[in-house]
């Protein structure tokens, strides 16, 4: 039960996963795209973000939103 509550706290991670899958990207491909934008993200980091084991920093949220061409607030839905 606690795990589900923790996942609900990280709605950005769930939104990133939905967008990644909708764009047909693997976690590795998304990590590479973020690296090209100056972020030090690996496949493992993307996985941890998506599963709620790592919080997303504000500048990372902005980078994900820019990459997926969505407003930042879209990631909080």
For each residue, the residues with C-beta under 8 A, 3 or more apart:
1: 4 5
2: 5 6
3: 6 7
4: 1 7 8
5: 1 2 8 9
6: 2 3 9 10 52
7: 3 4 10 13 14 51 52
8: 4 5 11
9: 5 6 52
10: 6 7 13 14 49 52 55 56
11: 8 14 15 75 76 77
12: 15 16 49 56 61 64 75 76
13: 7 10 16 17 49 50 51 52 54 56
14: 7 10 11 17 18 50 52
15: 11 12 18 19 74 75 76 77
16: 12 13 19 20 30 46 49 50 56 64 75
17: 13 14 20 21 50
18: 14 15 21 22
19: 15 16 22 23 64 68 70
20: 16 17 23 25 27 30 46 50
21: 17 18 24 25
22: 18 19
23: 19 20 68
24: 21
25: 20 21 29 30 33
26: 29 30 43
27: 20 30 31 43 46 47 50
28: 31 32 43 46
29: 25 26 32 33
30: 16 20 25 26 27 33 34 41 46
31: 27 28 34 35 41 42 43 45 46
32: 28 29 35 36
33: 25 29 30 36 37 67
34: 30 31 37 39 41 46 60 63 64 67
35: 31 32 38 39 40 41
36: 32 33
37: 33 34 63 66 67
38: 35 63
39: 34 35 59 60 63
40: 35 45
41: 30 31 34 35 45 46 60
42: 31 45 46
43: 26 27 28 31 46 47
44: 47 48
45: 31 40 41 42 48 49 54
46: 16 20 27 28 30 31 34 41 42 43 49 50
47: 27 43 44 50 51
48: 44 45 51 53 54
49: 10 12 13 16 45 46 52 53 54 55 56 60
50: 13 14 16 17 20 27 46 47
51: 7 13 47 48
52: 6 7 9 10 13 14 49
53: 48 49
54: 13 45 48 49
55: 10 49
56: 10 12 13 16 49 60 61 64
57: 60 61
58: 61 62
59: 39 62 63
60: 34 39 41 49 56 57 63 64
61: 12 56 57 58 64 65 72 75
62: 58 59 65 66 72
63: 34 37 38 39 59 60 66 67
64: 12 16 19 34 56 60 61 67 68 75
65: 61 62 68 70 71 72 74 75
66: 37 62 63 69
67: 33 34 37 63 64
68: 19 23 64 65
69: 66
70: 19 65 74 75
71: 65 74
72: 61 62 65 75 76
73: 76 77
74: 15 65 70 71 77
75: 11 12 15 16 61 64 65 70 72
76: 11 12 15 72 73
77: 11 15 73 74
